[in-house]
Amino acid sequence: MSNEFEKDTQSKRNDFIDAAVAFVVSFVFFAAIFSVAVVIDLIGSL
């Protein structure tokens, strides 16, 4: 007996694409926070 949810999936996209996009978005977000912190540190050391 197969799973009834596997017959009618809402999204046919590959999960790897969603995972890669989420990884890139989170990486860019944390890189932006780090960059802002570096700029504030440089301004504070002047």
Backbone as CSV, one residue per row, in Angstrom:
resi,resn,N_x,N_y,N_z,CA_x,CA_y,CA_z,C_x,C_y,C_z
1,MET,0.847,-1.200,0.000,0.000,0.000,0.000,0.884,1.253,0.000
2,SER,0.657,2.112,-0.962,1.486,3.302,-1.071,0.867,4.468,-0.294
3,ASN,1.695,5.443,-0.063,1.259,6.613,0.689,0.347,7.471,-0.198
4,GLU,-0.816,7.845,0.324,-1.763,8.622,-0.482,-1.232,10.021,-0.793
5,PHE,-0.338,10.564,0.052,0.191,11.904,-0.186,1.221,11.907,-1.303
6,GLU,1.844,10.760,-1.582,2.827,10.697,-2.651,2.170,10.737,-4.020
7,LYS,0.905,10.384,-4.105,0.213,10.370,-5.395,-0.128,11.774,-5.873
8,ASP,-0.437,12.663,-4.939,-0.868,14.024,-5.295,-0.007,15.024,-4.528
9,THR,1.216,15.232,-5.004,2.100,16.172,-4.329,1.802,17.590,-4.792
10,GLN,1.987,18.539,-3.882,1.721,19.936,-4.229,2.835,20.511,-5.093
11,SER,4.069,20.119,-4.803,5.210,20.661,-5.525,6.003,19.530,-6.150
12,LYS,6.263,19.648,-7.462,7.033,18.623,-8.171,8.510,19.004,-8.276
13,ARG,8.911,20.132,-7.662,10.284,20.591,-7.790,11.240,19.702,-7.003
14,ASN,12.498,19.780,-7.388,13.528,19.023,-6.701,13.819,19.673,-5.349
15,ASP,13.913,18.860,-4.297,14.194,19.394,-2.962,15.594,19.985,-2.869
16,PHE,16.524,19.462,-3.671,17.896,19.971,-3.616,17.951,21.440,-4.013
17,ILE,17.128,21.842,-4.981,17.117,23.241,-5.424,16.649,24.138,-4.274
18,ASP,15.598,23.732,-3.583,15.100,24.518,-2.452,16.140,24.593,-1.339
19,ALA,16.813,23.482,-1.081,17.832,23.467,-0.035,19.012,24.360,-0.409
20,ALA,19.412,24.328,-1.676,20.532,25.163,-2.121,20.178,26.645,-2.037
21,VAL,18.963,26.990,-2.428,18.530,28.389,-2.344,18.494,28.853,-0.886
22,ALA,17.997,28.022,-0.011,17.947,28.377,1.413,19.348,28.549,1.978
23,PHE,20.275,27.677,1.560,21.652,27.803,2.037,22.276,29.111,1.562
24,VAL,22.088,29.443,0.288,22.676,30.659,-0.263,22.083,31.895,0.402
25,VAL,20.771,31.894,0.589,20.113,33.047,1.211,20.612,33.238,2.640
26,SER,20.711,32.151,3.410,21.185,32.277,4.786,22.653,32.694,4.811
27,PHE,23.454,32.183,3.867,24.866,32.579,3.809,25.002,34.071,3.523
28,VAL,24.226,34.576,2.561,24.276,36.000,2.221,23.818,36.849,3.399
29,PHE,22.791,36.376,4.112,22.286,37.115,5.265,23.362,37.258,6.340
30,PHE,24.024,36.133,6.692,25.053,36.195,7.727,26.289,36.938,7.237
31,ALA,26.603,36.850,5.942,27.724,37.611,5.395,27.437,39.108,5.477
32,ALA,26.182,39.502,5.258,25.822,40.918,5.361,25.947,41.402,6.801
33,ILE,25.501,40.591,7.758,25.641,40.969,9.174,27.121,41.119,9.525
34,PHE,27.948,40.159,9.071,29.384,40.226,9.336,29.996,41.483,8.718
35,SER,29.599,41.808,7.485,30.141,42.981,6.811,29.772,44.262,7.543
36,VAL,28.543,44.352,8.004,28.122,45.530,8.761,28.921,45.644,10.049
37,ALA,29.154,44.517,10.715,29.935,44.531,11.949,31.377,44.969,11.679
38,VAL,31.968,44.528,10.583,33.329,44.925,10.238,33.399,46.424,9.956
39,VAL,32.411,46.933,9.229,32.396,48.369,8.928,32.246,49.187,10.217
40,ILE,31.361,48.742,11.102,31.191,49.470,12.375,32.471,49.417,13.190
41,ASP,33.170,48.262,13.172,34.420,48.129,13.892,35.485,49.054,13.311
42,LEU,35.535,49.149,11.985,36.519,50.026,11.362,36.222,51.489,11.667
43,ILE,34.946,51.870,11.646,34.570,53.244,11.956,34.899,53.560,13.420
44,GLY,34.662,52.582,14.293,34.945,52.804,15.714,36.415,52.900,16.032
45,SER,37.277,52.353,15.196,38.717,52.376,15.489,39.387,53.630,14.948
46,LEU,38.646,54.490,14.270,39.238,55.716,13.725,39.461,56.755,14.802
